[in-house]
Amino acid sequence: MADSTGPENHKFSLQEVLDSFRVCLSEDEHVSLERYVAGWRGLVKFMNSLGNVFTFISKDAVSKIQILVNFLNGENGSHYVTIQSMVKYELENGLVDVSKRGTHPESGCRTLLRLHRALRWLELFLERLRISKEDGKTSVMCADAYNESLSQHHPWVIRKAAGMAFCVLPGRPTFFEVMNVGSTEKVVEMLGEAVPMISKVYKITEDLYAQNNLLELP
Ligand SMILES: CCCCCCCC/C=C\CCCCCCCC(=O)N[C@@H](COP(=O)(O)O)[C@H](O)/C=C/CCCCCCCCCCCCC
């Protein structure tokens, strides 16, 4: 297994990821894009620590994160502070390819939708991990969560490649160790906090996208 230090040169911590998703929600349920992206960065760091076989997955996540970071740091960055403001701005200004790919193939709305779908996979996977037994197979949990969510949006070739990558996932004890939380009980407790929080962010985004007919962006 590769070294568990990430590009920022410190170890993955589930607590940090959790904190990003926690603070990404404001009291009035607006989702901070910067914090959302920070949560994904933490997850990518975790995935990178699992080995090169996951590179094709993390590369795609990194490129999507980068597209959103570019919007955040760009001249129209003030419109990208929350997911809600991004949707409003891009729709009002015709910046989204709604039915087929055209002049805006990498809009913020479309890019975030891909990560949003992956967030559902994460929610399902973490819940399976939380309730699993010590000898539970992470590969099966991961595949089941994937088949129930993200796979519906992927072509055959990606589904095959993802399925092969899942087979080499480390076992539950190694997984828990890499999370850097402490004892198994602590990991389970933290997952108990993480899952509802991720679920809430997912639901708010899902509702927003549904209201604006954005759930099938090409
Ligand atoms: C808390 C610790 C435990 C969990 C740690 C999980 C770490 C997960 C980190 C990143 C997850 C990957 C997110 C992947 C985003 C995929 C977005 C997507 O669907 N992209 C496809 C469509 O994009 P466009 O072509 O329309 O632009 C793209 O085709 C996908 C390419 C790559 C394959 C994606 C396979 C996704 C499998 C997700 C499971 C990851 C398993 C990691 C196991 C730790």
The ligand as an SDF file (V2000), in Angstrom:
LIG
                    3D

 44 43  0  0  0  0  0  0  0  0999 V2000
  -14.2330    8.2400    4.7730 C   0  0  0  0  0  0  0  0  0  0  0  0
  -13.3720    7.2730    4.1790 C   0  0  0  0  0  0  0  0  0  0  0  0
  -13.9840    6.1530    3.4820 C   0  0  0  0  0  0  0  0  0  0  0  0
  -14.4060    6.3970    2.1230 C   0  0  0  0  0  0  0  0  0  0  0  0
  -13.3670    6.9700    1.2670 C   0  0  0  0  0  0  0  0  0  0  0  0
  -13.8080    7.0830   -0.0900 C   0  0  0  0  0  0  0  0  0  0  0  0
  -12.9190    7.9000   -0.8780 C   0  0  0  0  0  0  0  0  0  0  0  0
  -13.5860    8.2210   -2.1460 C   0  0  0  0  0  0  0  0  0  0  0  0
  -12.9240    9.2840   -2.8670 C   0  0  0  0  0  0  0  0  0  0  0  0
  -13.2980    9.6070   -4.0480 C   0  0  0  0  0  0  0  0  0  0  0  0
  -14.4400    8.9030   -4.6920 C   0  0  0  0  0  0  0  0  0  0  0  0
  -14.3970    8.9720   -6.1210 C   0  0  0  0  0  0  0  0  0  0  0  0
  -15.3810    9.8890   -6.6920 C   0  0  0  0  0  0  0  0  0  0  0  0
  -15.4970    9.6080   -8.1240 C   0  0  0  0  0  0  0  0  0  0  0  0
  -16.2700   10.6470   -8.8080 C   0  0  0  0  0  0  0  0  0  0  0  0
  -16.8320   10.0800  -10.0240 C   0  0  0  0  0  0  0  0  0  0  0  0
  -17.5740   11.0840  -10.8250 C   0  0  0  0  0  0  0  0  0  0  0  0
  -18.0930   10.4060  -12.0660 C   0  0  0  0  0  0  0  0  0  0  0  0
  -19.0990    9.7390  -11.9990 O   0  0  0  0  0  0  0  0  0  0  0  0
  -17.3880   10.5620  -13.1880 N   0  0  0  0  0  0  0  0  0  0  0  0
  -17.7390    9.8530  -14.4000 C   0  0  0  0  0  0  0  0  0  0  0  0
  -18.5910   10.7320  -15.2670 C   0  0  0  0  0  0  0  0  0  0  0  0
  -17.9210   11.9180  -15.5560 O   0  0  0  0  0  0  0  0  0  0  0  0
  -18.1030   12.6140  -16.9750 P   0  0  0  0  0  0  0  0  0  0  0  0
  -17.4860   11.6890  -17.9860 O   0  0  0  0  0  0  0  0  0  0  0  0
  -19.5640   12.7410  -17.1850 O   0  0  0  0  0  0  0  0  0  0  0  0
  -17.3760   13.9140  -16.8590 O   0  0  0  0  0  0  0  0  0  0  0  0
  -16.4720    9.4120  -15.0860 C   0  0  0  0  0  0  0  0  0  0  0  0
  -16.7550    8.7870  -16.2900 O   0  0  0  0  0  0  0  0  0  0  0  0
  -15.7880    8.4980  -14.1150 C   0  0  0  0  0  0  0  0  0  0  0  0
  -14.5870    8.0740  -14.2250 C   0  0  0  0  0  0  0  0  0  0  0  0
  -13.8850    7.3190  -13.1350 C   0  0  0  0  0  0  0  0  0  0  0  0
  -14.5660    6.1550  -12.5320 C   0  0  0  0  0  0  0  0  0  0  0  0
  -15.4240    6.4360  -11.3660 C   0  0  0  0  0  0  0  0  0  0  0  0
  -15.7630    5.1990  -10.5950 C   0  0  0  0  0  0  0  0  0  0  0  0
  -16.3730    5.6050   -9.3120 C   0  0  0  0  0  0  0  0  0  0  0  0
  -16.3150    4.5720   -8.2790 C   0  0  0  0  0  0  0  0  0  0  0  0
  -16.6230    5.1990   -6.9460 C   0  0  0  0  0  0  0  0  0  0  0  0
  -16.1210    4.4100   -5.8510 C   0  0  0  0  0  0  0  0  0  0  0  0
  -14.7300    4.7490   -5.4040 C   0  0  0  0  0  0  0  0  0  0  0  0
  -14.1500    3.6660   -4.5890 C   0  0  0  0  0  0  0  0  0  0  0  0
  -13.0800    4.1130   -3.7230 C   0  0  0  0  0  0  0  0  0  0  0  0
  -12.9210    3.2200   -2.5820 C   0  0  0  0  0  0  0  0  0  0  0  0
  -12.3160    3.8230   -1.4200 C   0  0  0  0  0  0  0  0  0  0  0  0
  1  2  1  0
  2  3  1  0
  3  4  1  0
  4  5  1  0
  5  6  1  0
  6  7  1  0
  7  8  1  0
  8  9  1  0
  9 10  2  0
 10 11  1  0
 11 12  1  0
 12 13  1  0
 13 14  1  0
 14 15  1  0
 15 16  1  0
 16 17  1  0
 17 18  1  0
 18 19  2  0
 18 20  1  0
 20 21  1  0
 21 22  1  0
 21 28  1  0
 22 23  1  0
 23 24  1  0
 24 25  2  0
 24 26  1  0
 24 27  1  0
 28 29  1  0
 28 30  1  0
 30 31  2  0
 31 32  1  0
 32 33  1  0
 33 34  1  0
 34 35  1  0
 35 36  1  0
 36 37  1  0
 37 38  1  0
 38 39  1  0
 39 40  1  0
 40 41  1  0
 41 42  1  0
 42 43  1  0
 43 44  1  0
M  END
$$$$
